[in-house]
């Protein structure tokens, strides 16, 4: 793979890297099996909104979440001293993003649109880690975001992923 990192997927002659690209590919390839995680092929508006919310996850939420995770979990794990000012600023930035997500969820049931999609799965690992970093109350205090997390984290597939 070009960057020498995982995740990566080989499927016949296809060599694919980047988790979100792999997720989209697998959701498309296996869309007739189990739950459909993508908008209908001919739903142009559904696709536009799906891609918008996928972009929001990557360009808005993920960076803010990752910053908080580094400051609250990873730096201490590596013995790097805590920077209280940076942590406070990172948490404030994250909470501002959560406010926007909560508002989005006041108009739709899931982060990718009206139904559960792969976009929701893009958010789930970071949200789970943020709970471990002590940010659970930030989700629970936002009615729609808390309800979304309760729905998606109670899915049997998510429970299986988190068994070990």
URSUL-V961202 format. One record per residue. N is the residue number from 1. PSI is psi in degrees with one decimal (NA if undefined). OMEGA is omega in degrees with one decimal (NA if undefined). Layout:
N_PSI_OMEGA / N_PSI_OMEGA
//
This chain:
1_147.8_-171.0 / 2_-37.5_-177.3 / 3_-1.3_178.0 / 4_30.9_-177.6 / 5_164.8_171.1 / 6_158.0_9.4 / 7_153.0_176.6 / 8_155.3_-178.7 / 9_133.5_170.1 / 10_124.4_179.7 / 11_96.4_-173.7 / 12_-126.2_-179.4 / 13_-7.3_-179.4 / 14_127.5_172.7 / 15_115.4_-172.4 / 16_142.1_175.5 / 17_166.5_-174.4 / 18_121.5_-171.1 / 19_-39.5_-178.1 / 20_-37.3_176.2 / 21_-42.4_177.9 / 22_-44.2_179.2 / 23_-45.3_178.8 / 24_-43.3_-179.5 / 25_-49.6_-178.2 / 26_-38.6_177.8 / 27_-36.9_178.6 / 28_-45.8_-177.5 / 29_-38.8_-174.8 / 30_25.5_-174.8 / 31_-22.7_179.9 / 32_-4.2_-179.3 / 33_125.8_178.2 / 34_-149.0_-177.7 / 35_138.0_178.1 / 36_119.3_-175.2 / 37_7.5_-177.8 / 38_157.5_173.6 / 39_161.9_176.2 / 40_144.9_-175.8 / 41_-39.5_-176.4 / 42_9.5_-179.2 / 43_83.7_-176.4 / 44_-44.4_179.7 / 45_-41.8_177.4 / 46_-41.5_178.5 / 47_-41.5_179.6 / 48_-46.0_179.5 / 49_-40.3_176.8 / 50_-50.0_-179.0 / 51_-36.0_176.6 / 52_-48.0_-177.3 / 53_-30.0_173.3 / 54_-39.9_178.5 / 55_-38.2_177.3 / 56_-42.8_179.4 / 57_-47.9_-173.7 / 58_-40.4_-172.7 / 59_-19.6_-177.7 / 60_-57.5_-173.8 / 61_-49.5_-169.4 / 62_-44.8_-179.5 / 63_-43.2_179.3 / 64_-42.7_179.1 / 65_-44.8_-177.9 / 66_-39.3_178.4 / 67_-46.3_179.8 / 68_-40.7_179.8 / 69_-40.7_176.6 / 70_-48.1_-175.0 / 71_-36.9_-174.3 / 72_-26.9_-176.3 / 73_-53.4_-170.4 / 74_-46.4_178.4 / 75_-49.5_177.7 / 76_-36.5_179.7 / 77_-28.7_179.3 / 78_9.2_178.0 / 79_18.4_178.5 / 80_128.6_-177.6 / 81_147.5_179.7 / 82_139.9_175.3 / 83_97.2_-173.5 / 84_-40.2_-178.8 / 85_-43.7_179.0 / 86_-39.4_178.8 / 87_-45.4_179.1 / 88_-44.5_179.8 / 89_-41.2_178.9 / 90_-42.3_179.3 / 91_-41.3_177.9 / 92_-42.1_178.2 / 93_-44.7_178.3 / 94_-46.4_-177.9 / 95_-34.8_175.9 / 96_-39.6_176.9 / 97_-39.7_179.2 / 98_-35.2_176.5 / 99_-42.7_179.3 / 100_-44.2_178.7 / 101_-39.5_178.6 / 102_-40.0_178.0 / 103_-42.3_176.7 / 104_-44.1_-178.1 / 105_-7.8_173.2 / 106_-14.2_-177.3 / 107_-10.6_179.4 / 108_158.0_-173.4 / 109_-27.0_-175.4 / 110_162.9_-176.3 / 111_-18.9_178.0 / 112_0.6_-178.2 / 113_-154.1_-175.5 / 114_-23.0_180.0 / 115_165.3_178.1 / 116_127.2_177.8 / 117_177.6_177.7 / 118_-24.3_176.9 / 119_-41.1_177.4 / 120_-38.5_-179.7 / 121_-25.7_176.7 / 122_-35.8_-178.7 / 123_-30.7_-165.0 / 124_-44.1_179.9 / 125_-41.9_179.8 / 126_-41.4_178.5 / 127_-43.9_178.4 / 128_-44.0_178.6 / 129_-36.6_177.4 / 130_-36.1_174.0 / 131_-43.4_179.5 / 132_-25.7_179.3 / 133_6.3_178.0 / 134_11.5_-178.6 / 135_8.3_178.2 / 136_-45.5_179.3 / 137_-29.3_178.6 / 138_-31.2_176.8 / 139_-45.5_-176.3 / 140_-28.8_179.1 / 141_-11.8_176.4 / 142_107.3_-168.9 / 143_-51.3_-174.8 / 144_-39.3_178.7 / 145_-40.8_176.5 / 146_-41.7_178.4 / 147_-40.9_177.3 / 148_-48.9_-178.0 / 149_-40.8_178.2 / 150_-40.3_179.1 / 151_-51.6_-172.8 / 152_-33.8_-178.9 / 153_-10.6_176.4 / 154_-0.3_177.8 / 155_140.5_-179.0 / 156_-39.6_-179.2 / 157_-39.1_178.5 / 158_-39.7_177.8 / 159_-40.6_179.0 / 160_-41.0_179.2 / 161_-34.8_-174.3 / 162_12.8_-179.5 / 163_-37.5_-174.5 / 164_NA_NA
//
